[in-house]
Amino acid sequence: MILVTGATGFVGRNLIMSLSKKRDNLIGQFRREKKLEETRLFFISKNKEEVFDRIIWRKADITNFSEVESLFDDVIQVYHCAAYVSMAFYKTSYLNLVNITGTTYIVDNSIKKKIKKLCFISSIAAIGEGTKEEITEDTQWNPEVDKTPYSYSKYGSEMEVWRASQEGVPVVILNPGIIIGNDSQIQKIIKNKFNFYTSGVSGFVTVEDVVKAAIGLMQEKIKNERFILVSENISFKDFVNYFSKKNKNYSIRIPKSILYLTWFIESFLSHLRIKNKFLTKALINNLYSKNYYNGNKICGYLKTFNYSKIYPYLERY
């Protein structure tokens, strides 16, 4: 059996659909019935309802050890996609609970059951910062640089996955950039009438490329390696402007000073317990940082792997 955690999430549902084309022995973990129904409709939209029905869907909370343990009967491979994504400071505790504690339980059971391989879908948020050079898999995490709560949670998750490798479980870690695809969160956000952008640059990749890389790496005899998945580095200005022109909306540059003022007001109101704090200095700095990621390593490991170009891909939607 192959277990896919977070199988009703954006990456998870695309992954399990792709896996289902070649095999039937799939377990899809989900937490909410609503997300399972959304996933069923996603399969129907692809004319794959019969495939959806063949998957073994199991409801479990990955922050509950006994429920995680119940997922592992006869499992030989795990794709760990389940995660909580938020940049909000007030979500710190929940980020750590889901991303770190949840991964700990997945790792503990992977070690206990001696699974053959574990694939972890992480994020470029867990990679070290670049200076003037491209960021690669060898770029070191600098503990002296302040990070977002999400970054800390993904880094902590990776530490748990590396623990699995030390205990004899072969692992691969994928660090995708900003993932785009039909119904991706970032595309939903910038379909508004007014879109705001900063002067930052980051890496982008399609969800299909993430899925293709994950399955390919699990099929090959590749273990205990990490791979940045970035097709292109694009400025937020260009990305937002592309959608604004396409949807005949407006794009507006937001100065860094405005976000710092917002952070100050939020911090004050949070101190008075009037409002939860969302922004952090680390998040503001990330939004205005120009980070260039090198995602070429995987091409040397998977000879048939090629990235999709971002803008031609977006023309489909």
N, C-alpha and C positions, 0 to 999 in steps of 0.2 A: 504493500500500500504506500501511496505517496500522500503526505499531509501538506496542505496549503493553509497556513494561518492567514487571517485577514482576507479570506477568499471573496468577500463581498465588497472589498474596498476597490479603489480605482485601479491599482496595479494588480491586486489579487484576482479580480474577476477576469481581467484580460489574460492573466497567466494561466488560471485554471481552465479557461476556455481553450487556450492554445494546447495545453497538456491533454485535454480531453479528446483532441483530434486523433491521438495515437494510442490512448489507453483508457481503460475503464476503472482501474483500481485507485480512484481518487477520493480523498476525504477533504471536504471544504469546511473549514472552521468559520463560524460566524457568531456574532454576539446579539444582534437585534433582528427580529422578524421583519421589520420594515426594510432593512438593507438586503435581506434575503429576497424579498419580493421585488425590490429594485433590480437585483441581479437576475432574477428570473425574466423580467421584462427586457433586460439587456440581452440575454440569450435569445429571447423571442425575436428581438429586432434583428438578430443575425441569423434567423431561421435555424436556431440550435436548441429549441425547447426540449427535444428528445435527449440531447446531450446533457442538458441541465438535470433532467430526471434521472440520469444514470449516475450522477455524482452523489456520493454519500455526504449529505449535509449534516453537520453536527454543531449544535449550539453549545458554546462554551465561552467563559470569560477567562482570558489568558492571565488575569491577575489572581485567579483562584487555582491553587496548585492541584487540588484533586480533580477539578474539571479539565485542566491541561493534561493531567496524567491519563484521563479516560480517552483522550484522543489518540494515544500512541499504540494501541493494540495493532500488532502486525505491521507497523510502519517501518519502512526501510530508508526513506528519504523525506526531508522536510524542507519546504520553501517557507521561510518565516517572513511574511509580508505585513502581519498585524502591527500597527503602530498608531500613535496619536500624534497628529500634526497641529501645532499651534505656535505662534510667535508671542503669545500673550504671557506677560510676567506672572499674572495671577493664576495661570494654569500650570505653574512649575511642579507642584506636588503631583498633579495627575499625570503630567508628562513623565515624571520619574517612575510613577507607579506602573503605567502601561508599558512604557518603552524599556525601562531597566528591569523592574521586577518581572514583568511579563516575559521578557527575553531570558531572564534567569531561570524561570520555570521551564521554558522551552529547552534550554541548554541542559538543565538537570535531567530532564526526561530523555533527551537525546543521548546523553552519556549513559544513563541507566539502561536504556534499551539497545545501546550499541548500534545506533543507526549508521547506515553506510555513508551518508553525506548530508550536510546542512548548508543551505543557501540562505544568506541573510540580506534582505533588501534594506540597506542603510541610506545614507544621504551624503552629499558633498558637505553638509553642515558638520560632519564628523571629521573632515579633513583639515589639516593645518592651513594657516593663512599664507598667502603668497606675498612677496614683496614686489620686485619688478619682474620676477621670473614667473614662468608658468607653474601652476600648481599640479603636482603629480602625486602618485601613490606614495612616494617617498618624502613628501613634504611633511615635516614634523609638526605635531600638535604642540602649540606653545601655551602652557598653563598660565603664563603671565598676561596673556591677552584675554580680555573679558569676552565671554561668549553669550549667546542667547540661551535661555533655558532649554529650547529645543536642541541646540547643538550639544549641550552638556548631556542631555538624555540619550541622544544617538551615540555619542562617544562612549557613555557608560554601557549602552547596549552592546557595542562592538567589543568592549572588554570582556563581556560575558561570552560572546561568540568565540573570541580567541581562547578563552578558558576551555571551551569544548575541544578546540584543536589540540590543546595541551593534554587533554584527557583521552586522546585517541580518536576523536570524531573528525573526519576530514571536513573542512569548511571552505566556502568561498563567500566573500563579502562584496556586494555591489554598492557603489556610491554614485547614484544617479544625480544629475543636475536637476534643474527645474523640469519636471515631467509634463509634457503636453500630449494631448490626445482628445478625442471626443469626450466631452463632459469633464475635462480636467478642471481642477479648482481655479487655477490662475485664469483660464479662458472664461470661466463663469464670472469671475470678478471684473474683468475688463470689458465686459459686454454692456456696461452701464453707459448712460448718455455722456457722463463726464468721467474721464479717466485721468488719474494722476500718475506721474512717473518721477523717478529720481535720476540722478546722474550715474548710477551704478552700472556695472557689467557683471553678468554671471553666465554660467553654462546651462545649455538646454539640451534635452534629449526627448525622443518620442517614446510613448509607452510601449509600442511594438518593439523598439530596439531594446528596451529594458527586459521585456519578456524573452526575446530571442537570445539575449546574452545569458540570462539566468538559466534557461533550458540547455543551451549549448554548453555552458560551463559545468552543469550537473552531469551531462552525458559524457564529457571527456574526463581523462584521468588527471584532472587539475585540482590541487588541494592547497589549502592554507595560503591563499592569495587574495588580495583585494584588487578591485578594478573600478576606476573612475569611469562613469558612462556619461560622456558629454560629446554631442555631435558638433555643436558650434557655440562660441561665446558671443553673446548678443547684448547690446546695451538695452536697459529697460526703456529708454526713450524710443529706440527703433521698434522694439517689440510692441509697445503700447500704441505707437503711431500707426503701425501696420494694421492693428485691429480697429483703430479709430477711423482710418480711411475706409477700411473694408465695410464697416458698419455705419459709416457716416455720422460718427460721434465726434466728441471734442477731447483732445488730450492737453493736459496742463502740467507744466513742470512745477514741482513743489520744492521750495528752497529748504535746505537743511535747517536753517534757523527756525522755520515754522514747526518742524518736528521736535526740535529741542525745546521750544516754548510749550508745545503740547505735552512733552515729557515732564517738564517742570510743573505744569498745572496738574497733570495726572498724579505726580508724586505727592504734591501738596494735598490734593483731595483724598488720595489713598491714605495718607497719614491721618487725616481726619475721619477716615472710614466712611467717606461719602461715595467713593467710586473705586472700583477695582483698577489696579494698574495694569495697563497693556504694554506700553512702550518701555524699552530699555535703551540705554546708550549703545549697547552692543548691537541691537537691532538697527538703530539709526545709522551707525557706522557701516553695517553690512549693506544697507540700502544704497549707500553712496560710495561703496568700495568698488574698485575695478578689479575683479578677480577673473583670471584667465586660466581655465582648466585644460589639461592635456588628457584626452580620453583615448589615446592611441594604443595603450598597452594591450587591451583586449584583442585588437586586430592581429597581434603577434601570437596570441594563444588560440584564437578561433579563426582559422584561415579563410573561412567563407563569410565572416562577419563584415558587414559594411553599414555605416550609419546612414540614416535617412537625412536629407537636407531639410532644415526646419521650415523655411517659407514655402517651398513646393509642397511639403507635407500639409501645411496649414491651409493651402488652397482647397483641400478636400472638404473643409468644414466651413 
